[in-house]
Amino acid sequence: MGAVTSSHTRKLFAMTDAMDVATLVSLFAEDGRVIFGNGQPLVGIDEIRTGTRAFLATIAGLHHEIVNEWNVGDDTVVELKVTYQRKDGQQVTIPCVTIFHTSAGGDIDDYRVYFDVAPIYAYPRSTIGREHLDAHPLSRWRQSGLACRVRRDAAGRRRRLRPTARP
């Protein structure tokens, strides 16, 4: 059974899925505020436009599936499953909650998104290996440091475990 959602909410997420920043920003009040997770607030149309473009530039696409919606006065709470198309061609679906307030004029004046972005930017499992180490010198450095410590510890154990001559 699908969630019962308002046309305003469906329109909002359809615009987001289309990655049409200009049209999406038109839904916000001039002094609107957007907060993504624990990020700094984006205040005003220009900051919202710039921040949204910056985020969308890091992904290839996205699709919102509305799971539930609750409306209390002018406030809307939406539970979502968001599927992100990553730049490496992989997909990741994560849970998300969005809370927004609509002003008397119908514009969104406060918009908050709560989600864990780590899976969107995590290294794909297939690249963790030699390719990963070649691309990330710090990882290679840490690996060589670990190898040195292991060799040093093994040498120390051999010295301690040698039988001693008894008189």
N, C-alpha and C positions, 0 to 999 in steps of 0.2 A: 504494500500500500504506500503510495507516494505521499510526501508531505503536502499539506495545504499551504500554499504560499501566495503572497500578494503579488499583483502584477508589477508593482514598483520594485519588489525584491528580485523577481525574475528578470526584469529589464536591467537592473543594476548589474547582476552577475552575467547576463548575456553580453553587456558592453565590456565588462572586465574580460570575459573569455575571448572577445573579438580583439582585445588588446588595442582598442581605439581610445587612446588617452584623451584626445580633444573632446569626444562625446561624453566620455566617462566624467571628466572634470566638470562638464556643464551641469551635472547633477548636484554639485556642491555649492554651498553658500560662499559668498566672497570671503568671509572670515572663517570658513570651515577649518576643521582640525582633523587630521588623520594620524593615527598611531599604529605602526606595524610592530606587534610583539613588544619587545623592550626597547625599541628604537626611539629616537628623539621625535617629538611631535612635529608634523608638517603643518604649518599654519598658513592659511591663505591659499588662494588658487594657484599662484606661481609655485610655491613650495610643494603643493600637492601634485601638480603637473610634473615638476622636476623629479620628485621622489618616486612617483609612479613610473615614469619613463625609465629611471635608473633601475628599478627593480625588474620591470618587464624586459629590459635589455639583457638581463642575466639568464633568461629562460627562452626556450623556443616556442612555448605555448602553454596553455592551461585550460582546464575545464572544471567548473564548479557543479557539484551535485548537491542539491539542497536536501538535507536529511530531515530537519525540523525547523520550524519558525515560530517564534512567540512574539506577540505584539502587546505592549502595555502602553497605552496612551500613544505618544509620539516616538516611543522607543521600540526598536526591533532587535531581537536576538535571533541569529541564524546559525544553526549547526550545519556544517558542510563536510563533504569529502572532496578535496581538491586534488585533481590529477595534474601534475606538472610534467611537461615535455622538457627534458633537460637538453642542453646544448650538445651533449655527447650522444643523443639519440635515445637515451633510456627514459622510462617513465617512472614516476614515483607518486603514490597517492598518500596524502596525509590528512588527518582530521584537523578541522579548523572551526573556530567560533568567531563570528563577526557581530559586533554590537554597534548600532548606529541610531542617531536621533535625527528626526526630520523637523525642521522649523515650521512655523505657521505658514510660510510661503511655499512649502513643499521641497525646499532644498535640504540636503544633508549638511548639518552643521557640526556633527561630531561622529567620527567613524573610527572604530577600533577593531583590529584584527589580532587574534590570539592563535598562534601556531608555531611549531618548531620547524625552522627553516633548514636545520642541519641535513636532513635527508635530501633536500634539493641540491645541495652543494657538496655532498659527500663524494669521495673518490669511489668510482665503481670498482667492484671487487676484481674485475678483470685487469685493472691497471695496477693493482698492488702486487708488486713483484719487481723484477729487474727493470721494467719500463718506468715504474714509479721511482725507483732509486736513481735511475739515470736522469729523470726530469727534475728531481728534487735533491740538490747537493747536500742540504742539511740532513736529510734522512740518511744519505750515504755516509756522511761524517759520523752521525750517531751510530750507525751500524758498525763502522770500523772501530769506533771507540769501545763499543760493546765487545767486539771480537778480541781486542787487545786485553780488556779486563778478563775475559773468559780464559785466554791463554795464560795470563799472569796468574790467575787463581789456580788453574790446573797445574802450573809449574810449582806453585807453592804447596799444593797438596802432595805432589810427588816427592818433594823434599821432606815433608813431614812424615810421609808414609814409608820412607826407606828404612829398612832394618838397620838398627845401629849395632855396631860390633860390641860384643859383651866381653868383659875381661875374663 
